[in-house]
Protein backbone atom coordinates (compact mmCIF):
# COMPACT_ATOMS: atom_id res chain seq x y z
CA UNK A 1 0.00 0.00 0.00
CA UNK A 2 1.39 3.37 -0.98
CA UNK A 3 1.82 6.12 1.61
CA UNK A 4 -0.90 8.19 -0.07
CA UNK A 5 -3.44 5.35 0.21
CA UNK A 6 -2.44 4.68 3.81
CA UNK A 7 -2.85 8.36 4.68
CA UNK A 8 -6.26 8.46 2.98
CA UNK A 9 -7.44 5.37 4.89
CA UNK A 10 -6.29 6.89 8.19
CA UNK A 11 -8.03 10.15 7.29
CA UNK A 12 -11.31 8.35 6.53
CA UNK A 13 -11.15 6.30 9.74
CA UNK A 14 -10.39 9.40 11.82
CA UNK A 15 -13.28 11.28 10.20
CA UNK A 16 -15.63 8.38 10.90
CA UNK A 17 -14.56 8.24 14.55
CA UNK A 18 -15.13 12.00 14.97
CA UNK A 19 -18.57 11.92 13.34
CA UNK A 20 -19.84 8.82 15.14
CA UNK A 21 -18.35 10.04 18.43
CA UNK A 22 -19.98 13.46 18.06
CA UNK A 23 -23.38 12.01 17.21
CA UNK A 24 -23.12 9.56 20.11
CA UNK A 25 -22.16 12.36 22.48
CA UNK A 26 -25.17 14.45 21.40
CA UNK A 27 -27.43 11.44 21.88
CA UNK A 28 -26.11 10.57 25.36
CA UNK A 29 -25.74 14.11 26.73
CA UNK A 30 -27.62 16.67 24.57
CA UNK A 31 -27.05 20.37 25.27
CA UNK A 32 -29.90 22.30 26.93
CA UNK A 33 -30.52 24.27 23.72
CA UNK A 34 -31.83 21.11 22.07
CA UNK A 35 -34.77 21.00 24.49
CA UNK A 36 -36.04 24.59 24.29
CA UNK A 37 -36.32 27.24 21.59
CA UNK A 38 -35.34 30.88 22.09
CA UNK A 39 -38.69 31.66 23.74
CA UNK A 40 -38.31 28.87 26.32
CA UNK A 41 -40.89 26.56 24.73
CA UNK A 42 -40.12 22.86 24.45
CA UNK A 43 -39.70 21.75 20.83
CA UNK A 44 -42.32 19.01 21.03
CA UNK A 45 -45.04 20.98 22.82
CA UNK A 46 -48.53 19.97 21.68
CA UNK A 47 -50.93 22.54 20.31
CA UNK A 48 -53.41 24.20 22.66
CA UNK A 49 -57.12 24.50 22.00
CA UNK A 50 -58.52 27.84 20.90
CA UNK A 51 -61.33 28.66 23.37
CA UNK A 52 -63.76 29.97 20.74
CA UNK A 53 -63.17 27.89 17.62
CA UNK A 54 -61.80 24.72 19.23
CA UNK A 55 -59.00 24.40 16.68
CA UNK A 56 -55.39 23.74 17.65
CA UNK A 57 -53.08 26.73 18.01
CA UNK A 58 -49.31 26.45 18.30
CA UNK A 59 -47.76 27.75 21.51
CA UNK A 60 -45.23 29.73 19.47
CA UNK A 61 -48.09 31.52 17.71
CA UNK A 62 -49.58 32.42 21.10
CA UNK A 63 -46.25 33.77 22.34
CA UNK A 64 -45.86 35.93 19.24
CA UNK A 65 -49.43 37.20 19.63
CA UNK A 66 -49.01 38.21 23.29
CA UNK A 67 -45.55 39.71 22.72
CA UNK A 68 -46.90 41.75 19.82
CA UNK A 69 -44.59 40.38 17.12
Secondary structure by P-SEA (a helix, b strand, c coil): ccaaaaaaaaaaaaaaaaaaaaaaaaaaccccccccccccccccccccccccccbbbbaaaaaaaaacc
